[in-house]
């Protein structure tokens, strides 16, 4: 493989990638409202000569290069979060701007830039004859990731029967190659009470008071250690071999966490005792933790045990329609996943990076403050990999333009040079994969 020619080809497509990304940013595309961006992605794939382009019933865009039976996939979601308080932005988040190095706007790093780079990476593969004869390249522009990580790939894998050899996630990686991340789940705790007039609260049973006890125990899970003196062992325990056979992977991915994200109540009035209270818990899971173990952990808290049948602990279900109107219910459980550095798909990306750019992360000078880290690392947040590998065991690995720190932040930016590097690396991967 001529790596110099490959880099030159990617650089030559930089203006086209910049134009394409700015077009995507200009189309608002929050979860379940992605139709405009999906159709723009399909149009770009068709223009570039993809062999087949389809929009599936959920609304994902799938572009195919090559006709072989072995599938190598590149995934990126094109939905974004909202813009939040517009006063925190210095320019229109959808019009944005560009200078010599940077593209500004919602979705640039998280993560429409990854879709752009993978679309052009596949084009370079075709231009330079880098798709093995027995292989097809699949590029996906997927929906609803911000709402429900991996739901799109549940549909693509289970309903469309797509089963790749591996998937490259194009989520932002700050110039690194990422071999896993923590999982997460969404837990709901409901507490029952009995209302009465607020002038005589002793006649009732205040659900908010019960919940306050439970929340202190939840806080202890997140903050306590795991020594003999800790009645409630903190989640840090999963980093220790005494509590977790997968402690080495857990130390790499990072400890689990839990926090309260929402609170709800019912009461007949502001002059009454609350007769119900509920909270949502955001639970991040490290290696060795499962949805069952996380639910049991809450059910076994002293305060939950104390209030017995008045407490219900459950997992949320996601049932929001996609932009096509399809409802595809799933439990809000997003499994942890991790690969060895020696795994063939991880090694293919590593070898491509070494051949193209060397052993260290690279980037624009103003991006390097977050890039002086090991080349092979992990994400802090979660991705569609929760389904791709977490649910279905399809090997997944990450390399994508932009920065994690830009995700969901005001004044989001990404770097033009990242688009070029990622497109070049993606194009090199199929010929280097030895699985």
C-alpha positions in Angstrom: 0.0 0.0 0.0 1.3 3.4 -1.0 0.7 5.4 2.2 1.9 8.7 0.7 -0.6 8.4 -2.1 -3.3 7.6 0.4 -2.6 10.7 2.5 -2.5 12.8 -0.7 -5.9 11.5 -1.7 -7.4 12.3 1.7 -5.9 15.8 1.6 -7.3 16.4 -1.9 -10.8 15.7 -0.6 -10.5 18.1 2.3 -12.6 20.9 0.7 -15.3 18.4 -0.2 -15.4 17.0 3.4 -15.5 20.5 4.8 -18.4 21.5 2.6 -20.3 18.3 3.4 -19.8 18.7 7.2 -20.9 22.3 7.1 -24.0 21.2 5.2 -24.8 18.7 7.9 -24.3 21.1 10.7 -26.7 23.6 9.0 -29.5 21.1 9.2 -30.9 20.7 12.8 -31.0 17.0 13.6 -31.8 16.3 17.2 -32.8 12.7 18.0 -35.9 11.5 16.2 -35.8 14.6 13.9 -32.9 13.5 11.6 -34.6 13.2 8.2 -32.9 16.2 6.6 -29.4 15.1 7.5 -30.1 11.4 6.6 -31.3 12.5 3.1 -28.2 14.7 2.7 -25.9 11.8 3.6 -27.7 9.5 1.1 -27.3 12.2 -1.6 -23.5 12.5 -0.9 -23.0 8.7 -1.0 -24.9 8.5 -4.3 -22.8 11.4 -5.7 -19.6 9.6 -4.7 -20.5 6.4 -6.5 -21.4 4.1 -3.6 -22.6 0.8 -5.0 -25.8 0.8 -3.0 -27.4 3.4 -0.7 -30.5 2.7 1.3 -32.5 4.3 4.1 -33.9 1.6 6.4 -37.3 1.6 8.0 -35.9 3.1 11.2 -34.4 5.9 9.2 -30.7 5.0 9.3 -28.7 5.6 6.1 -26.6 2.6 4.9 -24.0 3.0 2.1 -22.2 0.1 0.6 -18.9 -0.1 -1.4 -17.9 -3.4 -2.9 -19.9 -6.6 -3.3 -18.0 -9.2 -1.3 -19.6 -11.4 1.4 -17.3 -10.2 4.2 -18.5 -6.9 5.7 -16.4 -4.3 7.4 -18.4 -1.4 8.8 -17.8 2.2 9.8 -20.5 3.7 12.1 -21.4 7.2 13.0 -24.5 8.8 14.4 -25.9 12.0 12.8 -28.3 13.0 15.5 -27.2 15.7 17.9 -28.2 17.1 21.2 -29.9 20.4 21.4 -28.2 23.8 21.7 -29.2 24.6 25.3 -28.9 28.2 26.3 -28.2 30.1 23.1 -26.6 32.9 25.1 -23.7 30.5 25.7 -22.9 30.4 22.0 -20.8 33.1 20.3 -22.2 32.3 16.9 -25.2 30.6 15.4 -24.7 26.9 16.2 -26.3 25.9 12.9 -24.8 28.5 10.6 -21.4 28.4 12.3 -18.1 29.4 10.7 -14.8 28.1 9.5 -11.3 29.3 9.5 -8.1 27.7 8.1 -8.2 25.0 10.7 -11.5 24.8 12.5 -15.2 24.2 11.7 -17.7 25.6 14.3 -21.2 24.3 14.9 -23.4 21.8 16.7 -22.5 18.3 15.7 -19.0 18.9 14.3 -17.2 16.7 16.8 -20.3 14.8 18.1 -20.3 13.4 15.6 -21.2 14.3 12.1 -17.5 14.8 11.3 -17.0 11.1 11.8 -19.7 10.3 9.2 -18.1 12.7 6.8 -14.6 11.1 7.2 -16.0 7.6 6.8 -18.0 8.4 3.7 -14.8 9.9 2.1 -12.7 7.1 3.5 -14.8 4.6 1.6 -14.5 6.8 -1.6 -10.7 6.7 -1.2 -10.8 2.9 -0.9 -12.7 2.7 -4.2 -10.4 5.2 -5.9 -7.2 3.4 -4.9 -8.5 -0.2 -5.2 -8.2 -0.8 -1.4 -11.3 -3.0 -1.0 -10.5 -6.7 -1.0 -12.4 -8.7 -3.6 -14.2 -10.7 -1.0 -15.2 -7.7 1.1 -18.0 -5.1 1.3 -17.5 -1.8 3.1 -20.6 -0.5 5.0 -20.8 3.1 6.1 -23.7 3.9 8.4 -25.2 7.3 9.3 -27.3 6.2 12.3 -30.2 7.8 14.2 -31.3 8.2 17.9 -27.9 7.6 19.5 -28.1 10.6 21.7 -31.5 9.4 23.0 -30.7 5.6 23.1 -27.2 4.5 22.4 -27.0 1.5 20.1 -30.8 1.2 19.3 -29.9 1.8 15.7 -27.6 -1.2 15.6 -30.1 -3.4 17.4 -32.3 -2.8 14.4 -29.5 -3.0 11.8 -28.2 -6.3 13.3 -31.5 -8.0 14.3 -33.9 -6.8 11.7 -31.6 -6.3 8.7 -29.3 -9.2 9.4 -26.1 -7.2 9.1 -23.3 -9.0 10.9 -19.9 -7.3 10.2 -16.5 -8.8 10.9 -15.9 -5.6 12.9 -17.2 -2.1 13.2 -15.1 1.1 13.5 -16.9 3.7 15.6 -16.2 7.2 14.3 -17.1 8.9 17.5 -14.5 11.6 18.5 -11.3 10.1 20.1 -8.9 13.0 20.4 -6.6 11.4 18.0 -6.6 8.0 19.8 -7.6 4.5 19.0 -10.2 3.4 21.6 -10.7 -0.2 22.5 -13.7 0.0 24.8 -15.7 2.0 27.3 -18.0 1.7 30.3 -21.6 0.8 29.9 -24.6 2.5 31.5 -28.2 1.9 32.4 -31.1 4.1 33.5 -32.7 3.0 36.8 -36.0 4.3 38.2 -36.8 4.1 42.0 -40.5 4.7 43.0 -41.5 5.2 46.6 -45.1 5.0 47.8 -46.5 7.2 50.5 -49.9 8.3 51.9 -51.1 11.9 51.7 -52.8 14.0 54.4 -53.3 17.6 55.3 -50.0 19.5 55.7 -51.1 20.9 59.0 -50.9 17.4 60.6 -48.1 15.6 58.7 -48.0 12.8 61.3 -51.2 11.5 59.9 -49.6 10.7 56.6 -46.5 8.9 55.2 -44.3 11.3 53.3 -42.8 9.7 50.3 -40.2 12.4 49.8 -38.8 11.8 53.3 -38.4 8.1 52.4 -36.7 9.0 49.2 -34.3 11.3 51.0 -33.1 8.3 53.0 -32.7 6.3 49.9 -30.8 9.0 48.1 -28.3 9.2 51.0 -27.6 5.5 50.4 -27.2 6.1 46.7 -24.8 8.8 47.4 -22.8 6.5 49.6 -22.5 4.0 46.8 -20.8 6.6 44.7 -18.6 8.1 47.5 -17.8 5.4 50.0 -14.7 3.2 50.0 -14.9 -0.6 50.3 -13.2 -1.2 53.6 -14.5 -3.2 56.5 -15.9 -0.1 58.1 -18.1 0.8 55.1 -21.6 -0.6 55.7 -22.4 0.3 52.1 -19.5 -0.7 50.0 -18.8 2.0 47.3 -18.7 1.3 43.6 -14.9 1.6 43.8 -14.9 -2.0 45.1 -15.1 -3.2 41.5 -11.5 -2.1 41.0 -10.4 -4.7 43.6 -9.8 -8.4 42.9 -11.6 -9.3 46.2 -14.9 -8.1 44.7 -14.4 -8.4 40.9 -12.8 -11.1 38.8 -12.6 -8.5 35.9 -10.8 -6.0 38.1 -8.0 -5.4 35.6 -10.4 -4.5 32.8 -12.3 -2.3 35.3 -9.1 -0.4 36.2 -8.5 0.3 32.5 -12.1 1.4 31.8 -12.5 3.3 35.1 -14.8 2.7 38.1 -18.6 2.7 37.8 -20.5 5.8 39.0 -24.1 6.6 40.0 -25.9 9.9 40.3 -29.5 11.1 40.6 -30.5 12.8 37.3 -34.2 13.5 37.8 -36.8 13.6 40.6 -40.6 13.5 40.4 -43.4 13.5 43.0 -47.2 13.6 43.4 -49.1 15.4 46.1 -52.7 16.6 46.3 -51.5 20.2 46.9 -48.7 22.3 48.3 -50.6 22.0 51.6 -50.4 18.2 51.7 -47.9 15.4 52.4 -46.5 13.9 49.2 -47.9 10.5 48.4 -45.3 9.4 45.9 -41.8 10.2 44.9 -39.6 8.8 42.1 -36.1 9.4 40.9 -34.0 8.5 37.8 -30.5 7.2 38.4 -27.8 7.4 35.8 -25.6 4.4 36.4 -22.3 4.0 34.6 -21.0 0.4 34.7 -17.5 -0.9 34.5 -16.3 -4.4 33.6 -17.8 -7.1 35.8 -21.1 -5.3 36.4 -24.4 -6.3 34.8 -27.9 -4.8 34.8 -29.0 -7.5 37.2 -26.2 -6.7 39.6 -26.9 -3.0 39.4 -30.6 -3.4 40.2 -29.9 -5.7 43.1 -27.3 -3.3 44.4 -30.1 -0.7 44.8 -32.7 -3.2 46.1 -30.2 -4.2 48.8 -29.5 -0.7 50.1 -30.5 -0.5 53.8 -33.0 2.2 53.3 -34.7 0.3 50.4 -34.9 -2.8 52.6 -36.3 -0.7 55.4 -39.2 0.6 53.4 -39.9 -2.8 51.8 -42.8 -3.1 49.5 -43.2 0.7 49.4 -40.2 0.8 47.1 -40.0 -0.4 43.5 -36.7 -0.5 41.6 -36.9 -0.9 37.8 -35.1 -0.2 34.6 -36.5 2.3 32.1 -37.7 1.3 28.6 -37.2 3.5 25.5 -40.1 3.7 23.1 -39.8 7.0 21.3 -40.7 6.9 17.6 -37.9 7.4 15.1 -38.3 10.1 12.4 -39.9 7.5 10.2 -42.5 6.8 12.9 -41.0 3.4 13.8 -41.2 2.4 17.5 -38.6 -0.2 18.4 -38.8 -0.6 22.2 -35.7 -1.6 24.2 -34.6 -1.7 27.8 -32.4 1.2 28.8 -29.4 -1.0 29.3 -26.2 -0.3 27.4 -23.5 -2.9 28.1 -19.8 -2.3 28.9 -17.4 -3.6 26.2 -13.6 -4.0 25.9 -11.0 -5.5 23.6 -7.5 -6.6 24.0 -4.9 -4.4 22.3 -3.9 -7.5 20.3 -7.3 -8.0 18.8 -7.1 -8.1 15.0 -9.4 -5.1 14.4 -7.6 -3.0 17.0 -4.3 -4.0 15.5 -5.4 -3.1 12.0 -6.1 0.5 13.2 -2.9 0.7 15.1 -0.8 -0.6 12.2 -2.6 1.9 9.9 -1.9 4.8 12.3 1.8 3.8 12.7 2.3 3.6 8.9 0.5 6.9 8.2 1.3 9.1 11.3 3.6 7.2 13.7 3.2 5.9 17.2 1.9 9.0 18.9 -1.4 10.9 18.7 -1.4 13.8 16.3 -3.5 16.9 15.8 -3.6 20.6 15.3 -1.5 22.5 17.8 -4.6 23.8 19.6 -6.0 20.3 19.9 -2.9 18.7 21.5 -3.6 19.6 25.2 -5.9 16.5 25.3 -3.7 14.3 23.1 -0.6 13.7 25.1 -1.9 10.3 26.2 -1.4 6.7 25.1 -2.4 6.1 21.5 -4.6 3.2 22.5 -7.1 4.1 25.2 -10.9 4.3 25.9 -13.8 6.7 25.9 -15.3 8.3 28.9 -18.8 8.4 27.4 -20.7 5.6 25.7 -21.3 4.9 22.0 -23.2 2.6 19.7 -20.6 0.1 20.7 -22.9 -0.8 23.6 -25.0 -2.8 21.1 -22.4 -3.6 18.4 -20.1 -5.4 20.8 -21.8 -5.1 24.2 -25.0 -6.8 23.2 -24.0 -8.8 20.1 -20.3 -9.5 20.4 -19.4 -7.9 17.0 -15.9 -6.5 17.5 -15.8 -2.7 17.7 -13.0 -0.2 17.9 -13.0 3.6 17.9 -11.1 6.3 15.9 -12.9 9.5 15.0 -12.3 13.2 14.3 -12.9 15.8 17.0 -12.7 15.8 20.8 -14.8 14.3 23.6 -14.6 17.6 25.4 -16.6 19.2 22.6 -19.5 16.8 22.9 -22.7 18.5 24.1 -20.8 21.7 24.8 -21.6 25.2 23.5 -19.3 26.6 20.8 -18.6 23.1 19.6 -15.7 22.8 17.1 -13.8 20.2 15.2 -10.6 20.3 13.2 -10.3 20.0 9.4 -7.0 18.1 9.7 -8.8 15.4 11.8 -11.2 14.8 8.9 -8.3 14.2 6.6 -6.4 11.9 8.9 -9.4 9.8 9.7 -10.4 9.4 6.1 -6.9 8.3 5.3 -6.7 5.8 8.2 -10.2 4.3 7.4 -9.1 3.7 3.8 -6.0 1.8 5.0 -7.8 -0.5 7.4 -9.4 -3.2 5.1 -6.1 -4.2 3.6 -4.4 -4.4 7.0 -7.1 -6.5 8.8 -5.9 -10.0 9.5 -8.9 -11.5 11.2 
